């Protein structure tokens, strides 16, 4: 299973939706990085994505974007992304 990273915040309904969607596709391990607790993860997220909104989702090294971007990926394509082996 590919490594999934979700930058989010405690009060973000789209972060919850993104996590639920990922779990519904069989992804049970999500590296959640909460950007509202410490400024360092927010700066890291902005440097990696050029965006300041959450969620920001990575599947393996691929930046997916936010919840809307994730939800637009066809199910079979998302399943293939999630099934990819983790990067060495």
Biotite code that builds the C-alpha atoms (Angstrom):
import biotite.structure as struc

atoms = struc.array([
    struc.Atom([0.000, 0.000, 0.000], chain_id="A", res_id=1, res_name="UNK", atom_name="CA", element="C"),
    struc.Atom([1.275, 3.449, -0.886], chain_id="A", res_id=2, res_name="UNK", atom_name="CA", element="C"),
    struc.Atom([2.202, 5.873, 1.866], chain_id="A", res_id=3, res_name="UNK", atom_name="CA", element="C"),
    struc.Atom([-0.559, 8.459, 2.333], chain_id="A", res_id=4, res_name="UNK", atom_name="CA", element="C"),
    struc.Atom([0.065, 11.822, 3.967], chain_id="A", res_id=5, res_name="UNK", atom_name="CA", element="C"),
    struc.Atom([-2.751, 14.200, 4.835], chain_id="A", res_id=6, res_name="UNK", atom_name="CA", element="C"),
    struc.Atom([-2.007, 17.718, 6.019], chain_id="A", res_id=7, res_name="UNK", atom_name="CA", element="C"),
    struc.Atom([-5.075, 18.867, 7.930], chain_id="A", res_id=8, res_name="UNK", atom_name="CA", element="C"),
    struc.Atom([-6.548, 20.673, 10.881], chain_id="A", res_id=9, res_name="UNK", atom_name="CA", element="C"),
    struc.Atom([-8.765, 19.659, 13.768], chain_id="A", res_id=10, res_name="UNK", atom_name="CA", element="C"),
    struc.Atom([-11.705, 21.791, 12.631], chain_id="A", res_id=11, res_name="UNK", atom_name="CA", element="C"),
    struc.Atom([-11.758, 20.988, 8.916], chain_id="A", res_id=12, res_name="UNK", atom_name="CA", element="C"),
    struc.Atom([-14.770, 19.035, 7.626], chain_id="A", res_id=13, res_name="UNK", atom_name="CA", element="C"),
    struc.Atom([-13.023, 18.417, 4.296], chain_id="A", res_id=14, res_name="UNK", atom_name="CA", element="C"),
    struc.Atom([-10.130, 16.773, 6.139], chain_id="A", res_id=15, res_name="UNK", atom_name="CA", element="C"),
    struc.Atom([-12.610, 14.387, 7.754], chain_id="A", res_id=16, res_name="UNK", atom_name="CA", element="C"),
    struc.Atom([-14.232, 13.681, 4.374], chain_id="A", res_id=17, res_name="UNK", atom_name="CA", element="C"),
    struc.Atom([-10.858, 13.026, 2.751], chain_id="A", res_id=18, res_name="UNK", atom_name="CA", element="C"),
    struc.Atom([-9.912, 10.591, 5.492], chain_id="A", res_id=19, res_name="UNK", atom_name="CA", element="C"),
    struc.Atom([-13.260, 8.794, 5.219], chain_id="A", res_id=20, res_name="UNK", atom_name="CA", element="C"),
    struc.Atom([-12.906, 8.505, 1.447], chain_id="A", res_id=21, res_name="UNK", atom_name="CA", element="C"),
    struc.Atom([-9.385, 7.111, 1.737], chain_id="A", res_id=22, res_name="UNK", atom_name="CA", element="C"),
    struc.Atom([-10.448, 4.610, 4.398], chain_id="A", res_id=23, res_name="UNK", atom_name="CA", element="C"),
    struc.Atom([-13.431, 3.524, 2.277], chain_id="A", res_id=24, res_name="UNK", atom_name="CA", element="C"),
    struc.Atom([-10.943, 2.630, -0.478], chain_id="A", res_id=25, res_name="UNK", atom_name="CA", element="C"),
    struc.Atom([-8.947, 0.415, 1.895], chain_id="A", res_id=26, res_name="UNK", atom_name="CA", element="C"),
    struc.Atom([-6.337, 2.875, 3.123], chain_id="A", res_id=27, res_name="UNK", atom_name="CA", element="C"),
    struc.Atom([-6.082, 2.286, 6.859], chain_id="A", res_id=28, res_name="UNK", atom_name="CA", element="C"),
    struc.Atom([-2.745, 3.971, 7.522], chain_id="A", res_id=29, res_name="UNK", atom_name="CA", element="C"),
    struc.Atom([-2.736, 7.717, 6.982], chain_id="A", res_id=30, res_name="UNK", atom_name="CA", element="C"),
    struc.Atom([0.108, 9.916, 8.140], chain_id="A", res_id=31, res_name="UNK", atom_name="CA", element="C"),
    struc.Atom([-1.891, 12.879, 9.442], chain_id="A", res_id=32, res_name="UNK", atom_name="CA", element="C"),
    struc.Atom([0.030, 16.098, 9.980], chain_id="A", res_id=33, res_name="UNK", atom_name="CA", element="C"),
    struc.Atom([-2.013, 18.698, 11.808], chain_id="A", res_id=34, res_name="UNK", atom_name="CA", element="C"),
    struc.Atom([-1.009, 22.189, 10.694], chain_id="A", res_id=35, res_name="UNK", atom_name="CA", element="C"),
    struc.Atom([-3.129, 24.079, 13.226], chain_id="A", res_id=36, res_name="UNK", atom_name="CA", element="C"),
    struc.Atom([-1.117, 22.895, 16.219], chain_id="A", res_id=37, res_name="UNK", atom_name="CA", element="C"),
    struc.Atom([2.333, 24.126, 15.215], chain_id="A", res_id=38, res_name="UNK", atom_name="CA", element="C"),
    struc.Atom([3.545, 26.625, 12.579], chain_id="A", res_id=39, res_name="UNK", atom_name="CA", element="C"),
    struc.Atom([6.352, 24.320, 11.364], chain_id="A", res_id=40, res_name="UNK", atom_name="CA", element="C"),
    struc.Atom([4.070, 21.769, 9.627], chain_id="A", res_id=41, res_name="UNK", atom_name="CA", element="C"),
    struc.Atom([2.115, 24.611, 7.985], chain_id="A", res_id=42, res_name="UNK", atom_name="CA", element="C"),
    struc.Atom([5.346, 26.062, 6.580], chain_id="A", res_id=43, res_name="UNK", atom_name="CA", element="C"),
    struc.Atom([6.392, 22.582, 5.402], chain_id="A", res_id=44, res_name="UNK", atom_name="CA", element="C"),
    struc.Atom([3.021, 22.025, 3.698], chain_id="A", res_id=45, res_name="UNK", atom_name="CA", element="C"),
    struc.Atom([3.170, 25.404, 1.970], chain_id="A", res_id=46, res_name="UNK", atom_name="CA", element="C"),
    struc.Atom([6.715, 24.727, 0.760], chain_id="A", res_id=47, res_name="UNK", atom_name="CA", element="C"),
    struc.Atom([5.714, 21.307, -0.630], chain_id="A", res_id=48, res_name="UNK", atom_name="CA", element="C"),
    struc.Atom([2.438, 22.353, -2.247], chain_id="A", res_id=49, res_name="UNK", atom_name="CA", element="C"),
    struc.Atom([2.433, 26.108, -2.749], chain_id="A", res_id=50, res_name="UNK", atom_name="CA", element="C"),
    struc.Atom([-0.976, 26.087, -1.054], chain_id="A", res_id=51, res_name="UNK", atom_name="CA", element="C"),
    struc.Atom([-2.143, 27.139, 2.387], chain_id="A", res_id=52, res_name="UNK", atom_name="CA", element="C"),
    struc.Atom([-5.523, 25.405, 2.553], chain_id="A", res_id=53, res_name="UNK", atom_name="CA", element="C"),
    struc.Atom([-6.226, 22.005, 4.056], chain_id="A", res_id=54, res_name="UNK", atom_name="CA", element="C"),
    struc.Atom([-6.453, 19.201, 3.426], chain_id="A", res_id=55, res_name="UNK", atom_name="CA", element="C"),
    struc.Atom([-3.434, 18.664, 1.234], chain_id="A", res_id=56, res_name="UNK", atom_name="CA", element="C"),
    struc.Atom([-3.063, 15.005, 0.328], chain_id="A", res_id=57, res_name="UNK", atom_name="CA", element="C"),
    struc.Atom([-0.097, 13.030, -0.956], chain_id="A", res_id=58, res_name="UNK", atom_name="CA", element="C"),
    struc.Atom([-0.261, 9.437, -2.149], chain_id="A", res_id=59, res_name="UNK", atom_name="CA", element="C"),
    struc.Atom([3.323, 8.297, -2.265], chain_id="A", res_id=60, res_name="UNK", atom_name="CA", element="C"),
    struc.Atom([5.313, 11.207, -3.729], chain_id="A", res_id=61, res_name="UNK", atom_name="CA", element="C"),
    struc.Atom([2.324, 12.423, -5.796], chain_id="A", res_id=62, res_name="UNK", atom_name="CA", element="C"),
    struc.Atom([0.547, 15.559, -4.602], chain_id="A", res_id=63, res_name="UNK", atom_name="CA", element="C"),
    struc.Atom([-3.167, 14.945, -5.088], chain_id="A", res_id=64, res_name="UNK", atom_name="CA", element="C"),
    struc.Atom([-4.373, 18.313, -3.804], chain_id="A", res_id=65, res_name="UNK", atom_name="CA", element="C"),
    struc.Atom([-7.388, 18.855, -1.583], chain_id="A", res_id=66, res_name="UNK", atom_name="CA", element="C"),
    struc.Atom([-10.578, 16.929, -0.952], chain_id="A", res_id=67, res_name="UNK", atom_name="CA", element="C"),
    struc.Atom([-12.233, 18.079, -4.184], chain_id="A", res_id=68, res_name="UNK", atom_name="CA", element="C"),
    struc.Atom([-9.216, 16.880, -6.177], chain_id="A", res_id=69, res_name="UNK", atom_name="CA", element="C"),
    struc.Atom([-9.215, 13.544, -4.367], chain_id="A", res_id=70, res_name="UNK", atom_name="CA", element="C"),
    struc.Atom([-12.936, 12.987, -4.854], chain_id="A", res_id=71, res_name="UNK", atom_name="CA", element="C"),
    struc.Atom([-12.633, 13.602, -8.633], chain_id="A", res_id=72, res_name="UNK", atom_name="CA", element="C"),
    struc.Atom([-10.206, 10.705, -9.111], chain_id="A", res_id=73, res_name="UNK", atom_name="CA", element="C"),
    struc.Atom([-12.103, 7.730, -10.561], chain_id="A", res_id=74, res_name="UNK", atom_name="CA", element="C"),
    struc.Atom([-12.343, 4.862, -8.067], chain_id="A", res_id=75, res_name="UNK", atom_name="CA", element="C"),
    struc.Atom([-10.284, 2.416, -10.114], chain_id="A", res_id=76, res_name="UNK", atom_name="CA", element="C"),
    struc.Atom([-7.500, 4.975, -10.580], chain_id="A", res_id=77, res_name="UNK", atom_name="CA", element="C"),
    struc.Atom([-7.510, 5.830, -6.868], chain_id="A", res_id=78, res_name="UNK", atom_name="CA", element="C"),
    struc.Atom([-7.329, 2.122, -6.030], chain_id="A", res_id=79, res_name="UNK", atom_name="CA", element="C"),
    struc.Atom([-4.265, 1.777, -8.296], chain_id="A", res_id=80, res_name="UNK", atom_name="CA", element="C"),
    struc.Atom([-2.582, 4.791, -6.674], chain_id="A", res_id=81, res_name="UNK", atom_name="CA", element="C"),
    struc.Atom([-3.226, 3.401, -3.205], chain_id="A", res_id=82, res_name="UNK", atom_name="CA", element="C"),
    struc.Atom([-2.069, -0.110, -4.155], chain_id="A", res_id=83, res_name="UNK", atom_name="CA", element="C"),
    struc.Atom([1.324, 1.080, -5.385], chain_id="A", res_id=84, res_name="UNK", atom_name="CA", element="C"),
    struc.Atom([4.203, -0.144, -3.243], chain_id="A", res_id=85, res_name="UNK", atom_name="CA", element="C"),
    struc.Atom([5.791, 2.443, -0.965], chain_id="A", res_id=86, res_name="UNK", atom_name="CA", element="C"),
    struc.Atom([8.802, 4.256, -2.337], chain_id="A", res_id=87, res_name="UNK", atom_name="CA", element="C"),
    struc.Atom([12.133, 2.751, -1.177], chain_id="A", res_id=88, res_name="UNK", atom_name="CA", element="C"),
])
